[in-house]
């Protein structure tokens, strides 16, 4: 038990210290996720202001500040809170013989770093696409995912408006995705992190961007807007599940882009009764209302 308590405490304090060092610029700039998030957000927000797709949408759109808080809560505050739990689980699985070496199915050790990072990016994106499908398909998970779909006006910060329970689901599956890549030491994983954040911000931004022929590979704001559509194709529980890559939606036939005006209604049936504040949104999935919906 002492070993687990030590693992919890060390991970928790380590994350606190790393976050603080990031804030005061005492970590290398390329691993400074705190200011990196701010820099990417400012760049994409400036693009929204300069090239707005929905020109009647305010710069400070509906729920702008709520979504801005979600960004920092999900990426930093909750990460600190949960870091110790993840470390305890890692130690526990190691104790019962489940390690990265025991479950790896691909050995990337001798591959060029750029190819390792590319495979890392693709595997993690597929894991997230699959997880995203589950969030829509099963009602118990959908009730948590409704937080993300409660956005009524789309903007870059909506990217990170999501229920903290999604971290609980996504993180272990992403860790498993990394574990199957034997021989991979993600020293340059920050590259994938920042690329994914930039793509995610752009996908939610008030910018009309499709990437031309690359739309069949990379997700984009036009495609992702329809993921948030209030009205879905009949019999569907969701469309355009792609995170960074649209590739999976075209492969598994979940792509759907009937037009590109950008004027569709967003949300989900019954969202007028969904909580509007942070606290109640984050307890919604556990309550009686969620079970009844």
C-alpha positions, 0 to 999 in steps of 0.5 A: 500500500505504501508503494501505491501511496508514494506513487500517487503523491509523487505523480501528483506533486510532479504534475503540479511542479511541472505545470507551475514551471511551465507557467513561469517558463522554467521548462523547454519552450517546445514542451511548454504545454501551458503557453503552447496552448495559449499561443495556438489559441491566440493564433486561431482566434486571430484567424477567426477574427480576420476570416470569419465564416459566420460573419454575424457571429460575435468575436466573443461568441456565446459561452466564449469564457465558459469554453476558455475555462474548460480549456485550462480545466481539462488540460491542467487542473483535472490533469493534476487531480487525476495524475496520481490515479493514473500512476497508481494504475500503472504501478498496479499493472506492472505488478501483475505483469502487464507492461508496454513490453508485454503487450507491444505488437509493433517494434518501432525501435529501429525506425526513423524518428519521423516515421515513429511519430507518424505511426504514433499520431495515426494510432492515437488518432484511430483510438480517439476516433473509435472512442468518440464513436463509443461516446455517441453510440452508448447512452451512458457515455453520450450523457457525458459527451453532451457537454461537448455538444451543448455548444450553440455557437462554434469557435476554437475554444469549443474544442476543449469543452468536454466532461472530465469523465471523457478524460477517464475514458480517453486516457487509458485507451490512448495509453494502451495505444502507445503501449502496443508500439514497442520500442517507441520512446516519445521524446518528441511526442510534443510535436504530435501534441501541438499538431493535434491541438492546432488541428482540433482548434481549427476544426472548431473555429469560425473559419471556412477551411476544407484543405482541398483534396486533403479533406479525405485525410484531415478533418476540417471545420466544414466537416466537423460542424456537421458533427455538431449538427442538431439534426442528424441523418435519420437513424444515425447516432452521429457523423464525422467522428474524426479527431485530427483525421477524416480518413476513418470516417471515409473508410467506415462510411460515417462521413456526411457533408450535405452543404457548406453554408455554416448556418446550421443549428447546433446542439441536440434535441432537448438541449434547451434543458441542458445545464448552462453552467460549468458545475451542473454540466459536470455533474449532469451525467451522474444525475436523474435527469441524465438517466431519463434522457 
